[in-house]
Amino acid sequence: MKRQNVSSGAPWEATVGYSRAVRLGQLVEVAGTTAVDDEGRVVGAGSPYTQARFALEKIGRALAQAGAGFEDVIRTRIYVTDIARWEEVGRAHGEVFRDVRPASTLVAVASLVRPDLLVEIEATAVVPDGRVGGVHES
């Protein structure tokens, strides 16, 4: 099986040694994704809903680079720093996955990598036979 690493271009990918997403055969795993833009700024400070929407948009781009889409997602994992605001994050997730309905986990964590980040989301997708992606294959 060919391995395809998808990079977001973030400088810390090389430092930490990870990829935004990895496709191996039909399986695509998207790394924990937060609401940090290309300039390293947090999008939606103070708003779990806005941060979740931004993270899901980033996940969508990574899936597309790997030849997948939201319709191929079978599992999501959502980490929030304030469980009392889970419904805001759930609303954002539902706007993207209402018809797909992947298995999903939402848990509270003490903190994320920066104190102004409120949400981190991971996704797993399975791509139907025959569909290929195109970034770096190795």
N, C-alpha and C positions, 0 to 999 in steps of 0.2 A: 504494500500500500504506500502511496505517496503521502508525504506530510506537507501541508501548506501552512506556513506561519503568516499571520496577518498582523501587520504593525500599524499602530495609530500614528507613529512618528514621535511619540512622547520621548523626551530625552532619557527618562528614568527606565525605559524598557531595557536598554542596553546595560545600564548600571545594575538594575535588579536582576536582569536575566529572565524576562518573560515576554510573551506576545499578547496583544489584545485578544486574539483568537487563534485557535489551532484547529485545522481540519485534518482528520486522518480517515481516509475512506469516506464513508457517509456521515461520520460523526463530526460535529463542530462544537467546540467548547469555547465560550466567551468568558474571559477573565472578569473578575470583579470590576465593575465600571461605575465611576462616580461622575458628578457634575463639574468636572474641570475642563475648561476649554483649551484650545490649542496654545494659548498664551500662558497657561498655568493658573488662570483665575477661576474661582468658584462661581458657577452660575446658580442663581436662585438662593443666595444666602438667606437663611431663615425660613425657607419654604421647602418642606419635604416633597410637595407635589411638583414644584418646578424642577427640583433636583432629580426626581424620579423620571420625569418626562425627558430631561436632557440626557440622562444616563441611558434611557431606552432608545433615544435617537442615535447615540453613539453605538449602542449594541446593534441597531438596525444597519448601520454603515458597515460594521465589522462582519455581520452575517452576509451582507451583500457581497463584500470582497471575497468571502469564502464560498460564494455560490449558493447561499441559503437566504431564507427570509423569515419573517416572524411566523409565517404559517408552518414552518418546519420545526419550531421550538417545541420541545417536549417537557422541559423543566426550567424553572427559574428559582433562584435563591435570592431573597431580599434581606438586607441587613439595615436596620434603622437604629438611630441613637436615642430616639424617643418613641417608645411603643404607644404612648397615648395619642400619637399623631398617625397611627398606622392607616387610618382610613384615607388620608390624603394620598399616601403612597399607593394604597390599594386602588383608588380611583384612577390614578395614572396608569397603573398596570392593567386595569380593566379596559381602559380606552384602547390599548394596544392589543390585548389578548382576549377580549370578550368572546370572540368567536372561535379562537384557537383553544383556549382553556388548557394550558399546560399544567402539569403537576407543579405546585409552587410551595415554597416555604418562606415565611416571614418571621424573622427573629430580631430581638433587640440585642444590641452589643454595647459595651461600655463606651467605645469611641471608634472612630475611623482614623485614617492616617493624618487627617487635619481636623482641628476642632470645629471648623465651619462646614464640614461635610456631614450631612444628615442621613444619607442613603447610599448604599452600594448594591448593585444588582449583577448577578451572574446568569448566564443562560447556556442551555445545552440544546442543540438542534440535531436532527437526523435528516439528511438530504436524500430525496428520492434517487433511485438508481439513474445513472446517466447524466445527472446535472453536475457540471464542473464549475469550479471557481477559478480565479486567476490572480493570485498575487505571487508570492515566492513559493515555489514548490521545491522541496529538498528530500 
